[in-house]
């Protein structure tokens, strides 16, 4: 579904955020780029190792094979030898504004993972910053995430509950977060709808 109609007229903002916002990330020994076919097995194994289960790996595979996959928003941190050290996926989900009762597209950042031996090197922060910079070039007004408020607040995320936004992870409290596009309007009250493939996680 496109973001045409009242939703588009009321909550679309202008792009303003770039990776330059996060100058604290040191020059890495890896580069961030969109995933390539040769990366897919490594991405699957990375999520299994990082989360200690197969759910997130299978979620990535399911999203990739569905209509809500956005190739340019599946990013890897790759070493010079092609090893995938980290991965982030941003895909389309649904959002219905309370005032207009019309559903449009928004984005979900999930999952984000770094191989355990490479945590603490700024890879997760760099992947998140690059994914959001790319997302800001798009029309979807909001990005949602379920994760640590201390980590994601640095990127402009705020508690969804503070904006009367409901969804399947409302029980997560302030860990269920929303980020509007920079220079755009604040989030509006409504309901987030995730594809059924997310149900296996119990997390978004």
C-alpha positions, 0 to 999 in steps of 0.5 A, a space after each residue: 500500500 502506498 502512502 497516498 491520502 490523508 496520511 501522506 498529507 499530514 505526516 510526511 516530512 523532509 529529509 534532514 538526517 545524514 550519517 554526518 550526524 554521527 561523527 563520533 563513529 571512528 573510521 572502520 576497518 569495514 564498509 557499509 553497503 547493501 546486501 549482495 547475493 553472496 552475503 545471504 548465507 552469512 547474514 543468516 548465520 550471523 543472526 543465528 549466532 548473534 541471537 542464539 536462536 534461528 528466529 531472527 535469521 528466519 525473519 530476515 529470510 521471510 521478509 526478503 522473499 515478501 513484498 515489503 522488502 526494500 533491497 537498499 535498506 538491507 545493509 551489511 558491514 563487510 570486511 575487506 575479505 567479504 566477511 559480513 560482520 553486521 547486518 540491519 534490515 528496514 522493511 515496510 509495515 502498516 500504520 493507521 492514523 487514529 484521526 483518519 482511519 486510513 492505513 499507509 506505509 511506515 518502516 520497521 527497523 528489525 533485526 539489527 545484529 553484529 557478530 559477537 566477536 565484533 561488538 563494541 566496535 561501533 558497527 551497530 551504530 554505523 549500520 543504524 545511522 546509515 539505514 536511517 539516512 537511507 530511510 530519510 530519502 523515502 516517503 514513509 513518515 515513521 520508523 518503528 523499533 523495539 529495542 534499548 531506549 538508551 541506544 536508539 534515543 541517539 538516533 531520534 527514536 522516542 517512546 511510541 506510548 508517549 504519542 498514543 501509538 498502539 501496536 503488538 508490542 505495547 507491553 514492551 513499554 518505552 522499548 517500543 519506539 518511533 522515529 519521525 523523519 527529521 524536520 517532519 511533523 511529530 508522530 500522531 496517534 494510531 496503530 502499527 500493524 506488523 506482517 504475520 512473520 513477525 509473530 514468531 519473534 515476540 519482538 519487532 
